[in-house]
Amino acid sequence: MLYEFRDLIDPERLPSRRKYLYYYIVGLVDGGGCFSASIRKQDDAKFGWAIDPVFHITLSRDQIVVLEILKRVFNCGRVVPKPGQEDSAFRYIVDARRSLAERIVPFFRKYKPIIKWREFQYFAEIVEGLQRGEHRSLDGFKNLLRKAYEISPDREYEIDYILSEIERRVDASETIRRAP
């Protein structure tokens, strides 16, 4: 960015205690944040699909300082123009799995959202499941996929379609392995 963080905010305007800032962040995220898990077709993935958790919040250009504060507090992520609204809105995004597991999930386990609690719970289970490698087994991947659909059931592909695609892929690889 073309500015320095210190040029954007008067430190006197920040809460005097860190926990007040944390509760401000929780309220902000409860109102407009998003804990999501995208599901996309990926041919080189074991089951032909990938689950990618993402935490983000979008604010108008004149509120970009708040996004920079989030970036500083969490010490991860990036602030970028929102696609399609580059001149008017910016987004703070954390999509690195390690940052999600080590910074975002622990923060929101300690400072719990009220409105987004259910969404966060599934999100955290997905992040932690991926960290444990659950996505490497068929049952584990299906479990994580179902959790992603609990966060957001309205998606490009119906879950039954993805599950049938996965089964077809697994059956095909089993047939190839058994061939003499």
N, C-alpha and C positions, 0 to 999 in steps of 0.2 A: 504494500500500500504506500501511498505517497505522503503519509502523515506519521507522526509519532504518537503512540498511545497517550503519552503524558500531555500532548497538545489537545486531546479530545475531552478529557475529564478532569475536573478539579478534584483532587484527592479528598478535599473537605466534604464533597457531596457523597462520598461512599460511606456506608455504615461504619460506625466506629468499632463494632465487633464483627469478627468474621462470620459468626453464626447468623447474624442478621442478614448479611450478604447471601449466605447459603439459603436461607428461607426465602429471600427475594428471588433467587434463582429457581427454587422449587415452584414458587407461585407463577413465575414467568413460563416455565416449562409446562406446568399444569394447564395454563391458559393457551399456549400456542406451540408447545414443543411436540416432538414426534419420536416415539420409539417404534421403529419399524424393522421389518425383515423382508428384503426383496427376494423374490424367487425368479430365477432366470434359467433358461435353457442353456446348457453348457456341454457341448459334445465331449470335451476331454475330461469332464468330471466322472467319477466312478459310476454314478447313477444317471448321468445325463442332465442333471439339474444342480444348481448351486443355491444356497441360502446365504444371503449377505445381510447381517444386521447393520442398521444405521441409526444414529441419533442425530436429530437436527432441529433447528429452530430458525424461523424466518422472521425478519423484521424489516421495516422500511429503512431506506437509506439514512434518514435523519436519526435513526436509533442504532446505527452501526456500532457505536461505542459500547452498547450493552453486549453485543456479540463479541467484541474484543475483550470485554471483561470476562465473559464465559471462557474464552480461549485461554486467558491468563489464569483463571481459577483452576481449570481442569488441566492446564499445561499440555494440551493436545488439540488436535483438530485444526480446522482452517475456516476462514471467513471468505466466502466467495459470492459473486453476484448470483442472484437466483435466475436460473435459465428462463428466458422469455420475459424477464422483468429486470434486465441488467441495470437499467437506469434508476429504478425505484426501490428495489428490494435486495437484501443480502441474506445469506444463510450461513449459520455456523453449523458445520458438519463434522461428526466424528464417525468414521467408518473403518478405522484400523481395529481389527479384532482385539489386539493386545490392549490398546487404549480403552476400548469399551470395557474389557474385562478388569483392567487394573484401576481405572479412574471413574468412568461413568457409572457402571453398575454398583461399585461400593458406595459412591456418593449418594445415589438414590436409594440404596438400601438403608443408609443412615438417615438421610433427610427425605422422608417418604412423600411422594406426590399423593394428592387426594383424588383428583379427577382421573389422572392417568395411571393409578396404581395397578389396575388389572393389566393394562397394556404393558406397563413396565415389568410386571411379574413374568409374563410370557417372554418378553424381550430378554430379560436377565437369564431365564432358563435356556433360551436359544444360545446366547453368548457363552454361557458356562458349558453348555452341552458341546458346542463347537470346540471350545478350549480343551475339553476332555477327549475329543475325538469321536464323539458319538455318531457323527455324520458318516463315519467310515463303515458302519455296519448298516445293513438294510433296515432293520427294526429301528435303530437309532436315527437314521435319516428320516424315516417315515414319522417318527415321533416329533422331531424338530420341525418337519414340514407342517404337521397338524398344529403345532404351537404358532407357527407363522400365520396360519389361517385363522387362529383364534384372535390374533392381533387385528387382522384385517381380512375378512372373508371375501370382500369384493376385489377380485383380481382378474387379470387377463385370462388365466387358465383356471378352470374348476379343479378342485383338489382331486376329484376322482379321475380326471384326465391325466394328471401328473402321476398319480399312483399307478394307473394302468400302463403309462409309458415306462415307468420304472420297472414294473413287473415284466413287461415285454423285454426290456433290455437285460434284466437279470436272467430271464428264461433263455434268451438268445446266447448269452455268454456261457450259461451252464451247458447248453447244447453243444457249443463249440468245444468246450473243455472235455466233454464226454466222447466226442467223435474219435473213432480209432485212427 
